Amino acid sequence: MPIETTLSIQIAAPPERVVALYLDVAHWHELFPATIRAARIVRSSPEEVEIEVDHLEGKVPNFLRQKSPTEIELDEHKRLFRATFSNRFEPHEGGTRYTLVAHVQLIGWARLLTPFVGPVVRSRMRRFVLEPMKAAAERPTNGDATGPCVSR
């Protein structure tokens, strides 16, 4: 049984800026420094981008799909879990409402922890994804993030 959870945060920046930051794979190590050392595009097509992410636990594949101008899906494959994250960036009160939906499937012996891991997943989503995105998007810049690596 997968762990499913949804969190949202209000960001004082337009959705286009927040989406561009998320799609700027080359700078993920700056956007998510607590968990990512480096990221590089391995393969790219109009439908999907395969990314090699150097996490603290080593290099793992991620698969990025831009479903619409305001929705991005990311599949992450790690040693103890497989996860799909749906990222929605909606205009809201002069900024962006960023909603992150997670579907996490624990693997192997870690499956035994499924009933207990929900709060940990939510905490990590907030600390390692939502809060860094908010901080980066609201930071004054002298230019935007580079353009999206996936176009639809």
BELGIBEL-V733610 format. One record per pair of residues at least 4 apart in sequence whose C-alpha atoms are under 8 Angstrom apart, sorted by the first residue. I is the first residue (numbers start at 1). J is the second residue. D is the distance in Angstrom with one decimal. If there is no record, write none. Layout:
<<I;J;D> <I;J;D>>
This chain:
<<1;105;7.1> <1;114;7.5> <2;103;6.2> <2;104;5.3> <2;105;4.6> <2;106;7.2> <2;114;7.5> <3;102;7.6> <3;103;5.7> <3;104;5.0> <3;105;6.4> <3;114;6.9> <3;117;7.8> <3;118;6.3> <4;101;7.4> <4;102;5.5> <4;103;4.6> <4;104;6.4> <4;118;7.8> <5;101;5.8> <5;102;5.4> <5;103;6.9> <5;118;7.6> <5;122;7.0> <6;99;7.0> <6;100;5.7> <6;101;4.4> <6;102;6.3> <6;122;7.9> <7;99;5.7> <7;100;5.4> <7;101;6.6> <7;122;7.4> <7;125;7.8> <7;126;7.5> <8;97;6.7> <8;98;5.4> <8;99;4.2> <8;100;6.1> <8;130;7.7> <9;97;5.8> <9;98;5.4> <9;99;6.6> <9;130;6.7> <9;134;7.8> <10;92;7.8> <10;95;7.2> <10;96;5.9> <10;97;4.7> <10;98;6.3> <10;134;7.8> <11;95;5.7> <11;96;5.0> <11;97;6.2> <11;98;7.1> <11;134;5.5> <11;137;7.2> <11;138;7.0> <12;94;7.1> <12;95;4.6> <12;96;6.4> <12;134;7.8> <12;137;7.5> <12;138;5.9> <13;17;6.6> <13;18;6.9> <13;94;7.6> <13;95;4.7> <13;96;6.1> <13;137;6.0> <13;138;5.9> <14;18;6.6> <14;91;7.0> <14;94;7.2> <14;95;4.9> <14;96;5.7> <15;19;6.0> <15;70;7.3> <15;89;5.6> <15;90;6.3> <15;91;6.1> <15;95;6.8> <15;96;5.2> <16;20;6.1> <17;21;6.2> <17;137;6.8> <17;144;6.9> <17;145;7.4> <18;22;6.3> <18;89;7.4> <18;96;7.7> <18;133;7.4> <18;137;5.8> <19;23;6.2> <19;69;8.0> <19;70;7.0> <19;89;6.9> <19;148;7.8> <20;24;6.1> <20;144;7.8> <20;145;5.9> <20;146;6.8> <20;147;5.8> <20;148;5.5> <21;31;8.0> <21;133;7.8> <21;136;8.0> <21;137;7.3> <21;145;5.5> <21;146;7.6> <22;28;7.8> <22;133;7.8> <23;147;7.4> <23;148;5.0> <23;149;5.9> <23;150;7.4> <24;28;6.8> <24;145;6.6> <24;146;6.1> <24;147;6.8> <24;148;6.1> <24;149;6.7> <25;39;6.2> <25;40;6.8> <25;41;7.4> <25;149;7.5> <26;38;7.6> <26;39;6.0> <26;40;6.2> <27;31;6.3> <27;38;7.9> <27;39;7.7> <28;32;5.6> <28;33;7.5> <28;36;6.8> <28;38;6.9> <28;39;6.5> <29;33;5.0> <29;35;7.9> <29;36;5.0> <29;37;5.2> <29;38;5.1> <29;39;6.9> <31;132;6.3> <31;133;6.9> <31;136;6.8> <32;36;5.8> <32;128;6.6> <32;129;7.0> <32;132;6.4> <33;37;6.6> <34;128;6.9> <35;55;5.7> <35;56;6.0> <35;128;7.2> <36;53;6.9> <36;54;5.9> <36;55;4.6> <36;56;6.6> <37;53;7.7> <37;54;5.4> <37;55;5.9> <37;56;7.1> <38;53;6.0> <38;54;5.1> <38;55;7.4> <39;51;6.6> <39;52;5.6> <39;53;4.4> <39;54;6.0> <40;51;5.6> <40;52;5.4> <40;53;6.6> <41;49;6.9> <41;50;6.0> <41;51;4.5> <41;52;6.4> <42;49;7.6> <42;50;5.5> <42;51;5.4> <42;52;6.3> <43;49;5.8> <43;50;5.1> <43;51;7.2> <44;48;6.1> <44;49;4.4> <44;50;6.3> <44;150;7.9> <45;49;6.2> <45;150;7.8> <46;150;6.5> <46;151;6.5> <46;152;7.0> <47;65;6.2> <47;66;7.4> <47;150;7.7> <47;152;7.9> <48;63;6.6> <48;64;5.6> <48;65;4.8> <48;66;7.5> <48;150;7.3> <49;63;5.7> <49;64;5.1> <49;65;6.6> <49;149;7.9> <49;150;7.0> <50;61;6.9> <50;62;5.9> <50;63;4.7> <50;64;6.5> <51;61;5.8> <51;62;5.0> <51;63;6.1> <51;64;7.5> <52;59;6.4> <52;60;5.8> <52;61;4.8> <52;62;6.3> <53;59;5.4> <53;60;5.3> <53;61;6.2> <53;62;6.8> <54;58;5.4> <54;59;4.2> <54;60;6.4> <55;59;5.9> <55;60;7.1> <60;76;7.7> <60;77;6.2> <60;78;6.1> <61;76;6.5> <61;77;5.9> <61;78;7.9> <62;74;6.7> <62;75;5.4> <62;76;4.6> <62;77;6.3> <63;74;5.6> <63;75;5.0> <63;76;6.7> <64;72;7.1> <64;73;5.8> <64;74;4.6> <64;75;6.6> <65;72;5.7> <65;73;5.1> <65;74;6.4> <65;150;7.3> <66;71;6.1> <66;72;4.4> <66;73;6.3> <66;150;6.3> <66;151;7.0> <66;152;6.8> <67;71;5.4> <67;72;5.6> <67;73;6.9> <67;152;7.5> <68;72;7.1> <68;152;6.7> <69;152;7.4> <70;88;5.7> <70;89;5.0> <70;90;6.5> <71;86;7.0> <71;87;5.6> <71;88;4.5> <71;89;6.4> <72;86;6.0> <72;87;5.1> <72;88;6.6> <73;84;6.9> <73;85;5.6> <73;86;4.5> <73;87;6.0> <74;84;5.6> <74;85;5.1> <74;86;6.5> <74;87;7.9> <75;82;7.4> <75;83;5.7> <75;84;4.4> <75;85;6.4> <76;82;5.8> <76;83;5.2> <76;84;6.4> <77;81;6.4> <77;82;4.7> <77;83;6.6> <78;82;6.1> <79;107;7.7> <80;106;5.8> <80;107;5.1> <80;108;7.1> <80;110;6.3> <81;104;6.7> <81;105;5.5> <81;106;4.2> <81;107;5.1> <81;110;7.9> <82;104;5.9> <82;105;5.3> <82;106;6.5> <82;107;7.4> <83;102;6.9> <83;103;5.5> <83;104;4.3> <83;105;6.1> <84;102;5.9> <84;103;5.2> <84;104;6.6> <85;100;6.6> <85;101;5.5> <85;102;4.6> <85;103;6.5> <86;99;8.0> <86;100;5.8> <86;101;5.0> <86;102;6.5> <87;98;7.0> <87;99;5.9> <87;100;4.8> <87;101;6.6> <88;97;7.8> <88;98;5.7> <88;99;5.1> <88;100;6.5> <89;96;6.0> <89;97;5.8> <89;98;4.7> <89;99;6.6> <90;96;5.4> <90;97;5.2> <90;98;6.5> <91;95;5.8> <91;96;4.7> <91;97;6.3> <92;96;5.1> <92;97;5.6> <98;130;7.7> <100;125;7.9> <100;130;7.8> <105;111;7.7> <106;110;5.6> <106;111;4.9> <106;113;8.0> <106;114;6.8> <107;111;5.5> <110;114;7.3> <113;117;6.1> <114;118;7.4> <117;121;6.2> <118;122;6.3> <119;123;6.1> <120;124;6.1> <121;125;6.1> <122;126;6.3> <123;127;6.1> <124;128;5.5> <124;129;7.5> <125;129;5.3> <125;130;6.4> <126;130;4.9> <126;131;5.9> <127;131;5.6> <127;132;7.3> <128;132;6.4> <129;133;6.1> <130;134;6.2> <131;135;6.2> <132;136;6.1> <133;137;6.0> <134;138;6.0> <135;139;6.1>>
